[in-house]
């Protein structure tokens, strides 16, 4: 089973949910994949923050074969530099 829409917080909102807790709970409930729809602070709209989020998720999975797959939706803004980067990489 895959949950395509979960809100995981950590960082300044870890009192609401954390990656580690969600991964553990999902695995125990038989969910083998999570796609994170983050509403984090800071938002996932820049490469460095997205990379930090992926690294945090990797650290929250101490035994990867016993934690669900982690997919991540990230934001795209009207920032011309961000659009130029996406276009250059995927254009």
TORPA-4810 file (N, C-alpha, C, O; in nm, 3 decimals):
<nodes>
NODE_1_0.084_-0.117_0.000_0.000_0.000_0.000_0.090_0.124_0.000_0.195_0.127_0.063_X
NODE_2_0.045_0.227_-0.073_0.116_0.354_-0.082_0.023_0.466_-0.038_-0.094_0.469_-0.075_X
NODE_3_0.075_0.557_0.042_0.001_0.677_0.079_0.061_0.792_-0.002_0.173_0.833_0.027_X
NODE_4_-0.011_0.844_-0.101_0.045_0.946_-0.189_0.034_1.089_-0.136_0.071_1.183_-0.207_X
NODE_5_-0.015_1.107_-0.013_-0.034_1.244_0.036_-0.022_1.247_0.189_-0.121_1.237_0.262_X
NODE_6_0.101_1.263_0.235_0.124_1.273_0.379_0.192_1.407_0.410_0.269_1.458_0.328_X
NODE_7_0.164_1.461_0.526_0.227_1.584_0.572_0.323_1.550_0.685_0.281_1.512_0.794_X
NODE_8_0.450_1.564_0.657_0.554_1.540_0.756_0.623_1.673_0.783_0.643_1.751_0.690_X
NODE_9_0.659_1.698_0.904_0.703_1.833_0.937_0.851_1.840_0.976_0.932_1.892_0.900_X
NODE_10_0.886_1.789_1.093_1.020_1.809_1.148_1.051_1.958_1.159_0.961_2.041_1.166_X
NODE_11_1.179_1.989_1.160_1.228_2.126_1.167_1.151_2.208_1.271_1.146_2.167_1.387_X
NODE_12_1.092_2.320_1.235_1.027_2.405_1.335_0.890_2.355_1.376_0.828_2.411_1.466_X
NODE_13_0.840_2.249_1.310_0.706_2.198_1.340_0.709_2.051_1.382_0.612_1.978_1.359_X
NODE_14_0.818_2.008_1.441_0.829_1.867_1.477_0.727_1.823_1.581_0.704_1.704_1.599_X
NODE_15_0.667_1.918_1.650_0.562_1.881_1.747_0.437_1.828_1.676_0.352_1.765_1.740_X
NODE_16_0.424_1.852_1.545_0.308_1.803_1.470_0.333_1.664_1.413_0.242_1.580_1.412_X
NODE_17_0.454_1.638_1.364_0.489_1.507_1.308_0.636_1.509_1.272_0.694_1.615_1.248_X
NODE_18_0.696_1.392_1.268_0.835_1.381_1.226_0.848_1.272_1.121_0.764_1.183_1.110_X
NODE_19_0.954_1.280_1.045_0.982_1.178_0.946_0.996_1.041_1.013_0.934_0.944_0.970_X
NODE_20_1.078_1.034_1.117_1.103_0.905_1.183_0.974_0.842_1.236_0.952_0.723_1.217_X
NODE_21_0.892_0.920_1.302_0.767_0.867_1.356_0.675_0.818_1.245_0.618_0.710_1.254_X
NODE_22_0.661_0.899_1.140_0.573_0.861_1.029_0.623_0.736_0.957_0.544_0.649_0.921_X
NODE_23_0.755_0.727_0.936_0.810_0.608_0.870_0.782_0.483_0.953_0.740_0.380_0.899_X
NODE_24_0.805_0.492_1.083_0.782_0.377_1.171_0.635_0.337_1.172_0.603_0.219_1.158_X
NODE_25_0.548_0.433_1.189_0.405_0.405_1.195_0.354_0.347_1.062_0.279_0.250_1.060_X
NODE_26_0.396_0.407_0.952_0.354_0.357_0.821_0.397_0.213_0.801_0.317_0.130_0.756_X
NODE_27_0.520_0.182_0.834_0.570_0.046_0.816_0.489_-0.054_0.899_0.452_-0.161_0.851_X
NODE_28_0.463_-0.017_1.026_0.386_-0.107_1.113_0.243_-0.125_1.064_0.180_-0.226_1.096_X
NODE_29_0.191_-0.030_0.988_0.054_-0.039_0.934_0.050_-0.103_0.795_-0.057_-0.114_0.736_X
NODE_30_0.163_-0.145_0.744_0.167_-0.211_0.614_0.181_-0.117_0.495_0.164_-0.159_0.381_X
NODE_31_0.210_0.008_0.520_0.230_0.105_0.412_0.376_0.102_0.372_0.464_0.121_0.456_X
NODE_32_0.403_0.077_0.244_0.540_0.060_0.198_0.592_0.178_0.116_0.706_0.175_0.069_X
NODE_33_0.511_0.280_0.100_0.556_0.399_0.031_0.480_0.521_0.078_0.358_0.517_0.094_X
NODE_34_0.552_0.630_0.100_0.492_0.757_0.139_0.538_0.864_0.040_0.656_0.872_0.006_X
NODE_35_0.444_0.943_-0.007_0.479_1.059_-0.088_0.446_1.183_-0.005_0.330_1.211_0.026_X
NODE_36_0.550_1.254_0.030_0.537_1.367_0.121_0.492_1.493_0.047_0.557_1.538_-0.048_X
NODE_37_0.380_1.547_0.092_0.330_1.676_0.044_0.366_1.776_0.153_0.282_1.810_0.237_X
NODE_38_0.489_1.824_0.153_0.536_1.902_0.266_0.477_2.042_0.273_0.466_2.113_0.173_X
NODE_39_0.440_2.076_0.393_0.408_2.216_0.424_0.500_2.253_0.539_0.458_2.278_0.652_X
NODE_40_0.628_2.256_0.505_0.734_2.273_0.603_0.774_2.419_0.617_0.739_2.504_0.535_X
NODE_41_0.847_2.445_0.722_0.906_2.576_0.745_1.056_2.552_0.766_1.095_2.501_0.871_X
NODE_42_1.139_2.587_0.670_1.112_2.662_0.549_1.048_2.575_0.441_1.058_2.452_0.445_X
NODE_43_0.982_2.639_0.344_0.918_2.563_0.236_1.023_2.499_0.145_1.136_2.545_0.136_X
NODE_44_0.983_2.393_0.078_1.074_2.321_-0.012_1.068_2.380_-0.152_1.011_2.322_-0.243_X
NODE_45_1.126_2.497_-0.165_1.122_2.567_-0.294_1.261_2.599_-0.348_1.273_2.660_-0.454_X
NODE_46_1.366_2.559_-0.277_1.502_2.584_-0.325_1.586_2.457_-0.309_1.565_2.377_-0.218_X
NODE_47_1.678_2.441_-0.401_1.758_2.319_-0.407_1.822_2.282_-0.274_1.815_2.166_-0.234_X
NODE_48_1.884_2.375_-0.205_1.953_2.342_-0.079_1.856_2.291_0.027_1.889_2.198_0.101_X
NODE_49_1.739_2.350_0.035_1.639_2.305_0.134_1.587_2.166_0.096_1.566_2.082_0.183_X
NODE_50_1.566_2.143_-0.033_1.520_2.012_-0.079_1.626_1.906_-0.049_1.594_1.796_-0.003_X
NODE_51_1.750_1.937_-0.076_1.858_1.842_-0.045_1.866_1.814_0.104_1.887_1.700_0.146_X
NODE_52_1.847_1.917_0.185_1.847_1.898_0.331_1.733_1.805_0.371_1.751_1.718_0.457_X
NODE_53_1.616_1.822_0.309_1.501_1.738_0.342_1.528_1.592_0.307_1.497_1.502_0.385_X
NODE_54_1.585_1.569_0.191_1.617_1.432_0.149_1.719_1.371_0.244_1.705_1.254_0.282_X
NODE_55_1.819_1.446_0.283_1.920_1.396_0.378_1.856_1.365_0.513_1.888_1.263_0.574_X
NODE_56_1.767_1.451_0.559_1.698_1.426_0.685_1.613_1.298_0.676_1.610_1.219_0.770_X
NODE_57_1.546_1.280_0.565_1.465_1.159_0.547_1.554_1.035_0.546_1.517_0.932_0.603_X
NODE_58_1.669_1.043_0.481_1.761_0.929_0.480_1.808_0.896_0.621_1.819_0.778_0.657_X
NODE_59_1.836_0.998_0.701_1.879_0.974_0.840_1.765_0.917_0.925_1.790_0.844_1.021_X
NODE_60_1.643_0.951_0.891_1.527_0.903_0.968_1.492_0.759_0.934_1.402_0.700_0.994_X
NODE_61_1.563_0.701_0.838_1.540_0.563_0.796_1.663_0.481_0.833_1.737_0.440_0.744_X
NODE_62_1.686_0.454_0.961_1.809_0.386_1.002_1.821_0.244_0.946_1.932_0.194_0.927_X
NODE_63_1.708_0.180_0.919_1.707_0.047_0.859_1.621_0.056_0.732_1.503_0.023_0.736_X
NODE_64_1.680_0.100_0.620_1.600_0.128_0.500_1.511_0.013_0.456_1.401_0.037_0.404_X
NODE_65_1.555_-0.109_0.474_1.471_-0.223_0.431_1.350_-0.245_0.522_1.266_-0.330_0.493_X
NODE_66_1.341_-0.170_0.631_1.226_-0.181_0.721_1.155_-0.047_0.737_1.088_-0.023_0.837_X
NODE_67_1.170_0.040_0.638_1.098_0.167_0.636_1.044_0.188_0.495_1.101_0.137_0.399_X
NODE_68_0.936_0.261_0.481_0.876_0.279_0.350_0.961_0.366_0.256_1.045_0.445_0.300_X
NODE_69_0.935_0.348_0.129_0.990_0.436_0.027_0.944_0.578_0.059_0.831_0.598_0.104_X
NODE_70_1.030_0.676_0.036_0.995_0.816_0.063_1.003_0.894_-0.067_1.111_0.916_-0.121_X
NODE_71_0.887_0.936_-0.117_0.881_1.026_-0.231_0.857_1.166_-0.180_0.799_1.185_-0.072_X
NODE_72_0.900_1.264_-0.255_0.892_1.402_-0.207_0.843_1.495_-0.317_0.903_1.503_-0.424_X
NODE_73_0.735_1.564_-0.289_0.689_1.670_-0.378_0.759_1.798_-0.331_0.766_1.826_-0.212_X
NODE_74_0.810_1.876_-0.426_0.875_2.002_-0.392_0.810_2.114_-0.471_0.752_2.091_-0.577_X
NODE_75_0.820_2.234_-0.419_0.751_2.347_-0.480_0.832_2.418_-0.586_0.954_2.423_-0.581_X
NODE_76_0.761_2.471_-0.681_0.819_2.557_-0.782_0.751_2.692_-0.768_0.629_2.701_-0.759_X
NODE_77_0.831_2.797_-0.765_0.777_2.931_-0.747_0.796_3.012_-0.875_0.845_2.960_-0.976_X
NODE_78_0.758_3.137_-0.871_0.775_3.227_-0.985_0.916_3.286_-0.989_0.944_3.372_-1.073_X
NODE_79_1.004_3.243_-0.902_1.141_3.292_-0.898_1.210_3.259_-1.031_1.225_3.142_-1.063_X
NODE_80_1.253_3.360_-1.107_1.315_3.335_-1.239_1.437_3.244_-1.232_1.459_3.164_-1.323_X
NODE_81_1.518_3.256_-1.127_1.635_3.169_-1.114_1.596_3.024_-1.099_1.658_2.935_-1.157_X
NODE_82_1.492_2.999_-1.021_1.446_2.861_-1.000_1.388_2.805_-1.130_1.417_2.691_-1.165_X
NODE_83_1.310_2.882_-1.200_1.251_2.836_-1.326_1.361_2.810_-1.429_1.355_2.712_-1.502_X
NODE_84_1.462_2.897_-1.435_1.573_2.878_-1.528_1.647_2.748_-1.497_1.686_2.675_-1.589_X
NODE_85_1.668_2.718_-1.369_1.736_2.595_-1.330_1.656_2.472_-1.373_1.711_2.379_-1.431_X
NODE_86_1.527_2.472_-1.344_1.443_2.357_-1.381_1.441_2.340_-1.532_1.449_2.228_-1.582_X
NODE_87_1.431_2.450_-1.605_1.428_2.445_-1.751_1.560_2.391_-1.806_1.560_2.309_-1.898_X
NODE_88_1.671_2.436_-1.749_1.802_2.389_-1.795_1.822_2.241_-1.769_1.881_2.171_-1.851_X
NODE_89_1.774_2.193_-1.656_1.792_2.053_-1.619_1.694_1.963_-1.693_1.731_1.854_-1.737_X
NODE_90_1.572_2.006_-1.706_1.466_1.920_-1.760_1.411_1.967_-1.893_1.320_1.903_-1.947_X
NODE_91_1.462_2.077_-1.948_1.405_2.137_-2.067_1.429_2.059_-2.189_1.386_2.099_-2.298_X
</nodes>
